[in-house]
Amino acid sequence: GEVLVAMFGDHTNGEDTSIEDVLSSYQEPSFRIFIVLMTLYIIQLGIFIWMCPKHSLLRKVAWGSVGGTITGFQNFLKDSLTILNVTRKQSNHPAFNDGNDSLPPSFFLFAFLAMLTAFAGLLFLAACMKRYDATYSAAMFVVSFVVSASLMSSVHYHTFEHLDGIVNYLMYPLGLVTLFLGAFVLVRPETIGGCIGGGDGGHDTPSGESLDDDAAVAGTGGERHADYRERLLNGD
């Protein structure tokens, strides 16, 4: 899915974009609404992490998604590079060179936000890997990152307006759907409990129960849990 998104997505580089165009794009109502919705979504993920039980599905999904979602704000990196390139071109062009070759304050703001979102995303990824299987953590980071970046690009850079041909219009959404299917395979629930139940993050235990969680073994579940406990005691 990631390969399809990379191959058939928008490859425009904004060579004709000015600094004023970059700054004015942040004034668009659609992008402001997107920022608000994404902020609320990240807060909701934090609530799931804070409130849901340790082995719940929603907490597992939240830990896997929050890092990639934050890192998906790649607009700060792209816009800072655009401002840098525009400033260099103007300093080398006689018609625009007024003797002031310094970068505008907006460049430093976007560069700071780009580093902040990347560093925060990696911190959440590291925290997720401490709690869940590394394969799950890395894969969910990639899924949430690509989905977040694609949503941002479609709103901020109008991705779908710059796709070339019918093939791109078909393969680009197909790549996103493939990513969603992969995420579903990774996090599909196996048991029902608090916060929609779920496994323990990919460890090899039957029905998603944790070996160190006596409540999951001795709790509700009837004969299945009794049999599981007996097999644990017998060393099976």
Backbone as numpy.savetxt, mean C-alpha at the origin, in Angstrom:
# Nx Ny Nz CAx CAy CAz Cx Cy Cz
0.50 -9.62 -11.47 -0.31 -8.41 -11.47 0.54 -7.15 -11.47
1.61 -7.14 -10.71 2.49 -5.97 -10.67 3.16 -5.75 -12.02
3.55 -6.83 -12.69 4.19 -6.71 -14.01 3.21 -6.13 -15.02
1.96 -6.58 -14.99 0.95 -6.06 -15.92 0.72 -4.57 -15.70
0.64 -4.16 -14.44 0.44 -2.75 -14.13 1.62 -1.92 -14.63
2.84 -2.43 -14.44 4.03 -1.69 -14.87 4.13 -1.62 -16.39
3.77 -2.70 -17.08 3.91 -2.74 -18.53 2.86 -1.91 -19.24
1.62 -1.98 -18.77 0.51 -1.37 -19.52 -0.04 -0.12 -18.85
0.64 0.40 -17.85 0.19 1.61 -17.19 0.61 2.87 -17.93
0.43 4.01 -17.26 0.75 5.31 -17.84 2.25 5.56 -17.70
2.92 5.84 -18.83 4.35 6.07 -18.84 4.72 7.51 -19.18
3.78 8.43 -19.07 4.10 9.83 -19.33 4.99 10.37 -18.22
5.94 11.24 -18.60 6.91 11.74 -17.63 6.77 13.23 -17.34
5.78 13.89 -17.91 5.53 15.29 -17.58 6.64 16.24 -17.98
7.21 16.05 -19.16 8.31 16.92 -19.61 7.85 18.36 -19.81
6.61 18.54 -20.21 6.11 19.89 -20.48 5.41 20.51 -19.28
5.53 19.90 -18.12 4.86 20.40 -16.91 5.70 21.50 -16.27
5.05 22.56 -15.86 5.72 23.65 -15.17 5.52 23.51 -13.66
6.28 24.30 -12.92 6.14 24.26 -11.46 4.75 24.71 -11.04
4.21 25.69 -11.75 2.85 26.15 -11.45 1.82 25.05 -11.68
2.04 24.24 -12.72 1.12 23.13 -12.98 1.18 22.10 -11.85
2.38 21.84 -11.36 2.53 20.88 -10.26 1.80 21.37 -9.02
2.00 22.63 -8.68 1.38 23.17 -7.47 -0.14 23.27 -7.61
-0.59 23.64 -8.80 -2.04 23.78 -9.00 -2.75 22.43 -8.98
-2.03 21.34 -9.29 -2.67 20.03 -9.26 -3.09 19.63 -7.86
-2.44 20.20 -6.85 -2.81 19.91 -5.46 -4.03 20.72 -5.01
-4.48 21.62 -5.85 -5.68 22.40 -5.54 -6.94 21.76 -6.11
-6.79 20.70 -6.89 -7.95 20.06 -7.48 -8.81 19.40 -6.41
-10.12 19.62 -6.45 -11.00 19.03 -5.42 -10.94 17.51 -5.37
-10.81 16.87 -6.54 -10.77 15.41 -6.57 -9.56 14.87 -5.81
-8.41 15.53 -5.96 -7.22 15.06 -5.26 -7.31 15.34 -3.77
-7.89 16.44 -3.40 -8.07 16.74 -1.98 -9.00 15.72 -1.32
-10.06 15.37 -2.02 -10.98 14.35 -1.50 -10.26 13.02 -1.37
-9.42 12.70 -2.36 -8.66 11.45 -2.30 -7.74 11.43 -1.08
-7.04 12.53 -0.81 -6.15 12.61 0.35 -6.93 12.39 1.64
-8.11 13.02 1.74 -8.93 12.86 2.95 -9.38 11.41 3.11
-9.85 10.79 2.04 -10.31 9.41 2.11 -9.18 8.45 2.45
-8.01 8.65 1.86 -6.88 7.78 2.16 -6.41 7.96 3.60
-6.46 9.19 4.10 -6.10 9.43 5.49 -7.07 8.72 6.43
-8.36 8.79 6.13 -9.35 8.08 6.95 -9.15 6.57 6.87
-8.78 6.08 5.69 -8.54 4.65 5.52 -7.34 4.20 6.36
-6.27 4.98 6.36 -5.09 4.63 7.15 -5.43 4.67 8.64
-6.24 5.65 9.06 -6.67 5.71 10.45 -7.50 4.48 10.81
-8.35 4.04 9.88 -9.15 2.85 10.12 -8.28 1.61 10.27
-7.24 1.50 9.45 -6.29 0.40 9.60 -5.63 0.43 10.98
-5.29 1.63 11.43 -4.71 1.76 12.76 -5.67 1.33 13.86
-6.96 1.62 13.67 -7.97 1.18 14.65 -8.05 -0.33 14.68
-8.02 -0.97 13.51 -8.05 -2.44 13.46 -6.83 -3.02 14.19
-5.65 -2.41 13.97 -4.44 -2.90 14.63 -4.54 -2.74 16.14
-5.13 -1.64 16.57 -5.19 -1.33 18.00 -6.29 -2.10 18.72
-7.44 -2.29 18.06 -8.62 -2.80 18.75 -8.85 -4.29 18.58
-8.50 -4.84 17.42 -8.85 -6.23 17.14 -7.93 -7.20 17.88
-8.42 -8.42 18.16 -7.59 -9.42 18.84 -6.33 -9.76 18.05
-5.37 -10.35 18.74 -4.05 -10.58 18.18 -4.09 -11.43 16.91
-4.95 -12.45 16.86 -4.96 -13.37 15.73 -6.17 -13.16 14.82
-6.76 -11.98 14.85 -7.93 -11.72 14.02 -7.53 -11.42 12.59
-8.47 -11.64 11.68 -8.21 -11.42 10.25 -8.01 -9.95 9.94
-8.86 -9.08 10.51 -8.77 -7.66 10.20 -7.44 -7.08 10.67
-6.96 -7.53 11.82 -5.67 -7.05 12.29 -4.55 -7.52 11.37
-4.64 -8.74 10.93 -3.64 -9.27 10.00 -3.62 -8.49 8.70
-4.81 -8.22 8.14 -4.90 -7.45 6.90 -4.39 -6.02 7.11
-4.74 -5.43 8.25 -4.32 -4.05 8.52 -2.80 -3.94 8.61
-2.16 -4.86 9.33 -0.70 -4.83 9.42 -0.06 -5.03 8.04
-0.65 -5.90 7.22 -0.07 -6.15 5.90 -0.26 -5.00 4.92
-1.30 -4.19 5.13 -1.66 -3.17 4.15 -1.18 -1.77 4.48
-1.01 -1.46 5.76 -0.77 -0.07 6.13 0.56 0.46 5.58
1.62 -0.35 5.58 2.91 0.13 5.09 2.89 0.45 3.60
2.35 -0.45 2.79 2.27 -0.21 1.36 1.35 0.92 1.00
0.26 1.09 1.77 -0.67 2.19 1.50 0.00 3.53 1.70
0.79 3.66 2.77 1.50 4.92 3.01 2.56 5.16 1.95
3.31 4.13 1.60 4.36 4.27 0.60 3.79 4.57 -0.78
2.53 4.25 -1.00 1.91 4.47 -2.31 1.77 5.93 -2.70
2.02 6.86 -1.78 1.94 8.29 -2.13 3.21 8.69 -2.87
3.36 8.15 -4.06 4.54 8.42 -4.87 4.46 9.77 -5.60
3.35 10.48 -5.45 3.23 11.79 -6.10 4.27 12.78 -5.56
4.62 12.65 -4.28 5.61 13.57 -3.71 6.97 13.37 -4.35
7.34 12.13 -4.57 8.63 11.84 -5.21 8.63 12.32 -6.66
7.59 11.98 -7.41 7.54 12.35 -8.82 7.48 13.87 -8.99
6.69 14.54 -8.18 6.56 15.99 -8.31 7.83 16.71 -7.89
8.53 16.19 -6.89 9.81 16.82 -6.51 10.83 16.69 -7.63
10.86 15.53 -8.29 11.78 15.36 -9.42 11.38 16.24 -10.60
10.06 16.41 -10.80 9.60 17.30 -11.87 10.05 18.73 -11.62
9.90 19.20 -10.38 10.33 20.55 -10.04 11.84 20.70 -10.21
12.58 19.67 -9.83 14.03 19.70 -9.99 14.42 19.82 -11.46
13.79 19.03 -12.32 14.11 19.06 -13.75 13.72 20.39 -14.39
12.55 20.91 -14.00 12.11 22.19 -14.55 13.07 23.31 -14.14
13.51 23.29 -12.89 14.42 24.33 -12.41 15.75 24.26 -13.15
16.24 23.06 -13.40 17.50 22.91 -14.14 17.37 23.41 -15.57
16.24 23.07 -16.21 16.04 23.52 -17.59 15.96 25.04 -17.67
15.26 25.66 -16.73 15.12 27.10 -16.75 16.45 27.80 -16.47
17.27 27.19 -15.62 18.57 27.81 -15.33 19.52 27.72 -16.51
19.31 26.75 -17.39 20.16 26.58 -18.57 19.59 27.27 -19.81
18.39 27.81 -19.69 17.74 28.45 -20.83 17.88 29.97 -20.69
18.43 30.65 -21.70 18.66 32.11 -21.60 17.38 32.89 -21.34
16.25 32.41 -21.88 15.01 33.16 -21.74 14.46 33.11 -20.32
14.84 32.07 -19.55 14.30 31.93 -18.20 15.35 32.19 -17.12
16.60 32.26 -17.49 17.66 32.41 -16.50 17.72 33.85 -16.01
17.29 34.07 -14.77 17.33 35.41 -14.18 18.44 35.54 -13.14
19.37 34.57 -13.16 20.47 34.61 -12.21 20.19 33.91 -10.90
18.97 33.43 -10.70 18.59 32.73 -9.47 18.38 31.27 -9.79
19.37 30.43 -9.46 19.32 29.02 -9.79 18.88 28.16 -8.60
18.46 28.77 -7.51 18.08 28.01 -6.31 16.75 27.31 -6.53
16.60 26.19 -5.84 15.37 25.43 -5.94 14.27 26.09 -5.11
13.02 26.01 -5.57 11.91 26.62 -4.82 11.62 25.83 -3.55
10.99 26.44 -2.55 10.68 25.74 -1.29 9.79 24.51 -1.50
8.96 24.54 -2.53 8.08 23.40 -2.78 8.87 22.12 -3.05
10.06 22.25 -3.66 10.88 21.06 -3.91 11.27 20.38 -2.60
11.72 21.16 -1.64 12.16 20.61 -0.37 10.99 20.02 0.41
9.81 20.63 0.29 8.63 20.09 0.96 8.25 18.73 0.38
8.21 18.64 -0.95 7.84 17.37 -1.59 8.91 16.31 -1.34
10.19 16.71 -1.37 11.26 15.75 -1.11 11.17 15.21 0.31
10.86 16.08 1.26 10.70 15.65 2.66 9.52 14.68 2.81
8.40 15.02 2.18 7.23 14.14 2.27 7.49 12.81 1.57
8.25 12.82 0.49 8.59 11.56 -0.20 9.43 10.67 0.70
10.42 11.24 1.38 11.25 10.45 2.30 10.45 9.99 3.51
9.55 10.85 4.00 8.75 10.51 5.18 7.82 9.33 4.90
7.11 9.37 3.77 6.18 8.28 3.46 6.93 6.98 3.19
8.08 7.06 2.52 8.85 5.85 2.26 9.38 5.24 3.55
9.92 6.08 4.42 10.49 5.59 5.67 9.39 5.02 6.58
8.25 5.71 6.65 7.14 5.22 7.48 6.62 3.89 6.95
6.52 3.76 5.63 6.06 2.50 5.06 6.98 1.35 5.38
8.30 1.58 5.32 9.26 0.53 5.63 9.22 0.17 7.11
8.98 1.14 7.97 8.86 0.85 9.40 7.67 -0.06 9.68
6.54 0.21 9.03 5.37 -0.64 9.21 5.60 -2.02 8.61
6.33 -2.09 7.50 6.65 -3.39 6.92 7.51 -4.21 7.89
8.50 -3.58 8.49 9.35 -4.28 9.45 8.54 -4.74 10.66
7.62 -3.89 11.12 6.77 -4.28 12.24 5.86 -5.44 11.88
5.36 -5.45 10.64 4.51 -6.55 10.19 5.29 -7.85 10.13
6.54 -7.78 9.67 7.37 -8.99 9.57 7.69 -9.58 10.94
7.69 -8.75 11.98 7.92 -9.25 13.33 6.72 -10.04 13.85
5.55 -9.82 13.26 4.33 -10.44 13.76 3.80 -11.55 12.87
4.11 -11.50 11.58 3.56 -12.46 10.63 4.67 -13.00 9.73
4.30 -13.99 8.96 5.23 -14.63 8.04 5.78 -13.61 7.06
7.09 -13.72 6.77 7.74 -12.74 5.89 7.17 -12.77 4.48
6.80 -13.96 3.99 6.21 -14.05 2.65 4.91 -13.29 2.58
4.06 -13.46 3.60 2.80 -12.73 3.65 3.05 -11.23 3.75
3.95 -10.82 4.64 4.20 -9.40 4.88 4.70 -8.70 3.62
5.69 -9.32 2.96 6.25 -8.70 1.76 5.24 -8.64 0.62
4.48 -9.73 0.44 3.51 -9.77 -0.65 2.39 -8.76 -0.43
1.88 -8.67 0.79 0.81 -7.71 1.07 1.31 -6.28 0.96
2.58 -6.05 1.29 3.15 -4.71 1.12 3.15 -4.32 -0.36
3.55 -5.25 -1.22 3.58 -4.97 -2.65 2.17 -4.72 -3.18
1.22 -5.56 -2.76 -0.17 -5.41 -3.23 -0.72 -4.05 -2.82
-0.62 -3.72 -1.54 -1.17 -2.46 -1.05 -0.44 -1.26 -1.65
0.87 -1.41 -1.87 1.63 -0.31 -2.48 1.18 -0.03 -3.91
1.07 -1.08 -4.72 0.68 -0.90 -6.12 -0.74 -0.37 -6.22
-1.64 -0.89 -5.40 -3.04 -0.43 -5.44 -3.12 1.03 -5.00
-2.42 1.38 -3.92 -2.44 2.76 -3.45 -1.83 3.71 -4.48
-0.70 3.33 -5.05 -0.05 4.18 -6.06 -0.92 4.30 -7.31
-1.61 3.22 -7.69 -2.46 3.27 -8.88 -3.67 4.17 -8.65
-4.26 4.10 -7.47 -5.38 4.99 -7.16 -4.93 6.44 -7.14
-3.78 6.68 -6.52 -3.25 8.04 -6.49 -2.99 8.55 -7.90
-2.39 7.71 -8.73 -2.05 8.12 -10.09 -3.30 8.41 -10.92
-4.33 7.59 -10.73 -5.57 7.80 -11.51 -6.25 9.11 -11.14
-6.12 9.54 -9.88 -6.75 10.78 -9.44 -5.85 11.99 -9.72
-4.56 11.86 -9.39 -3.66 13.01 -9.47 -3.10 13.22 -10.87
-2.79 12.14 -11.56 -2.17 12.24 -12.89 -3.10 11.80 -14.01
-4.34 11.42 -13.68 -5.34 11.02 -14.68 -4.80 9.90 -15.59
-4.41 8.81 -14.94 -3.77 7.70 -15.63 -4.57 7.19 -16.81
-5.85 6.99 -16.61 -6.67 6.36 -17.64 -6.83 7.24 -18.88
-6.54 8.53 -18.76 -6.59 9.41 -19.92 -5.35 9.29 -20.78
-4.29 8.66 -20.24 -3.03 8.58 -20.97 -2.66 7.16 -21.38
-3.58 6.22 -21.21 -3.31 4.86 -21.65 -3.35 4.78 -23.17
-2.46 3.97 -23.75 -2.34 3.88 -25.21 -3.02 2.61 -25.72
-4.17 2.77 -26.35 -4.81 1.66 -27.02 -5.69 0.81 -26.13
-6.47 -0.06 -26.80 -7.43 -0.92 -26.11 -6.72 -1.94 -25.24
-5.57 -2.43 -25.71 -4.83 -3.44 -24.94 -4.48 -2.91 -23.56
-4.02 -1.67 -23.49 -3.67 -1.08 -22.19 -4.89 -0.92 -21.30
-6.03 -0.55 -21.91 -7.25 -0.39 -21.12 -7.74 -1.73 -20.56
-7.37 -2.81 -21.21 -7.77 -4.14 -20.72 -6.75 -4.72 -19.75
-5.46 -4.61 -20.09 -4.44 -5.27 -19.30 -4.13 -4.54 -18.00
-4.22 -3.22 -18.00 -3.94 -2.47 -16.77 -4.94 -2.80 -15.66
-6.26 -2.76 -15.92 -7.20 -3.19 -14.86 -7.05 -4.68 -14.53
-6.68 -5.50 -15.52 -6.48 -6.92 -15.25 -5.34 -7.12 -14.26
-4.28 -6.32 -14.38 -3.19 -6.41 -13.42 -3.63 -6.06 -12.01
-4.49 -5.03 -11.88 -5.00 -4.66 -10.57 -5.89 -5.76 -9.99
-6.74 -6.35 -10.84 -7.60 -7.43 -10.38 -6.76 -8.62 -9.92
-5.69 -8.92 -10.66 -4.80 -10.01 -10.27 -4.18 -9.76 -8.91
-3.82 -8.51 -8.64 -3.27 -8.17 -7.33 -4.31 -8.40 -6.23
-5.55 -8.01 -6.48 -6.61 -8.22 -5.49 -6.83 -9.71 -5.24
-6.80 -10.51 -6.30 -6.97 -11.95 -6.14 -5.82 -12.54 -5.32
-4.61 -12.07 -5.59 -3.47 -12.55 -4.81 -3.60 -12.18 -3.35
-4.08 -10.97 -3.08 -4.28 -10.57 -1.69 -5.35 -11.43 -1.02
-6.41 -11.77 -1.75 -7.47 -12.61 -1.19 -6.94 -13.99 -0.84
-6.09 -14.53 -1.70 -5.50 -15.85 -1.42 -4.66 -15.80 -0.15
-3.95 -14.69 0.05 -3.07 -14.57 1.21 -3.83 -14.43 2.52
-4.97 -13.77 2.49 -5.63 -13.41 3.75 -7.00 -14.04 3.92
-7.37 -15.00 3.07 -8.71 -15.58 3.19 -8.90 -16.18 4.58
-10.04 -15.95 5.21 -10.26 -16.44 6.57 -10.47 -17.94 6.61
-9.97 -18.56 7.68 -10.15 -19.99 7.88 -11.04 -20.29 9.07
-11.15 -19.36 10.01 -12.04 -19.52 11.14 -12.78 -18.22 11.35
-13.83 -18.24 12.14 -14.62 -17.07 12.43 -14.49 -16.77 13.91
-14.21 -15.52 14.25 -14.06 -15.14 15.64 -14.13 -13.63 15.75
-13.47 -13.07 16.78 -13.46 -11.64 16.94 -12.81 -10.96 15.76
-13.39 -9.82 15.34 -12.89 -9.07 14.17 -12.76 -10.01 12.96
-13.75 -10.87 12.72 -13.82 -11.78 11.58 -12.77 -12.87 11.66
-12.28 -13.17 12.84 -11.43 -14.33 13.05 -10.23 -14.36 12.14
-9.77 -15.56 11.78 -8.65 -15.68 10.86 -7.51 -16.45 11.46
-6.44 -16.55 10.67 -5.29 -17.33 11.09 -4.34 -16.54 11.94
-3.16 -17.10 12.13 -2.15 -16.47 12.97 -1.03 -15.86 12.14
-1.29 -15.60 10.87 -0.30 -14.91 10.06 0.53 -15.81 9.21
0.06 -17.03 8.91 0.77 -17.85 7.96 1.55 -18.97 8.58
1.53 -19.13 9.92 2.25 -20.22 10.54 1.51 -21.53 10.28
2.25 -22.60 10.26 1.71 -23.89 9.84 1.00 -24.58 10.99
-0.21 -24.11 11.28 -1.05 -24.72 12.29 -2.41 -24.96 11.72
-3.11 -26.03 12.09 -4.40 -26.34 11.51 -5.43 -25.26 11.80
-6.23 -24.94 10.76 -7.37 -24.05 10.86 -7.01 -22.67 11.40
-5.75 -22.28 11.26 -5.36 -20.93 11.63 -5.13 -20.73 13.11
-5.14 -21.78 13.97 -4.95 -21.59 15.38 -3.46 -21.45 15.69
-3.15 -20.72 16.73 -1.76 -20.53 17.13 -1.38 -21.57 18.16
-0.17 -22.10 18.02 0.28 -23.13 18.94 0.43 -22.60 20.36
0.69 -21.27 20.50 0.90 -20.73 21.82 -0.35 -20.06 22.39
-1.47 -20.30 21.78 -2.71 -19.67 22.23 -3.62 -20.75 22.80
-3.61 -20.93 24.13 -4.41 -21.97 24.75 -5.90 -21.73 24.56
-6.28 -20.46 24.45 -7.70 -20.17 24.29 -8.21 -20.70 22.96
-7.35 -20.61 21.93 -7.78 -21.10 20.62 -7.88 -22.62 20.61
-7.06 -23.28 21.46 -7.07 -24.74 21.50 -8.19 -25.26 22.36
-8.34 -24.65 23.55 -9.30 -25.17 24.52 -10.63 -24.47 24.47
-10.81 -23.49 23.58 -12.06 -22.75 23.52 -13.15 -23.52 22.81
-14.08 -22.74 22.23 -15.20 -23.36 21.55 -14.71 -24.06 20.30
-15.41 -25.12 19.91 -15.02 -25.85 18.72 -15.29 -27.33 18.87
-15.66 -27.77 20.07 -16.11 -29.14 20.26 -15.02 -30.15 20.02
-15.39 -31.21 19.33 -14.50 -32.35 19.16 -13.27 -31.99 18.32
-13.40 -31.04 17.39 -12.25 -30.68 16.55 -11.13 -30.11 17.40
-11.47 -29.23 18.35 -10.45 -28.66 19.21 -9.91 -29.70 20.19
-10.78 -30.58 20.68 -10.32 -31.63 21.59 -9.33 -32.55 20.89
-9.64 -32.89 19.63 -8.73 -33.74 18.87 -7.41 -33.03 18.61
-7.49 -31.76 18.30 -6.27 -30.98 18.05 -5.41 -30.91 19.31
-6.05 -30.68 20.47 -5.30 -30.61 21.72 -4.65 -31.96 22.04
-5.38 -33.05 21.76 -4.84 -34.37 22.04 -3.62 -34.65 21.17
-3.69 -34.24 19.88 -2.57 -34.43 18.98 -1.36 -33.58 19.40
-1.61 -32.39 19.93 -0.52 -31.58 20.45 0.18 -32.24 21.64
-0.64 -32.78 22.56 -0.07 -33.44 23.73 0.70 -34.69 23.38
0.25 -35.35 22.28 0.93 -36.58 21.85 2.16 -36.29 20.99
2.39 -35.03 20.70 3.56 -34.68 19.91 3.37 -34.82 18.43
2.11 -34.99 17.94 1.84 -35.13 16.52 1.87 -33.79 15.81
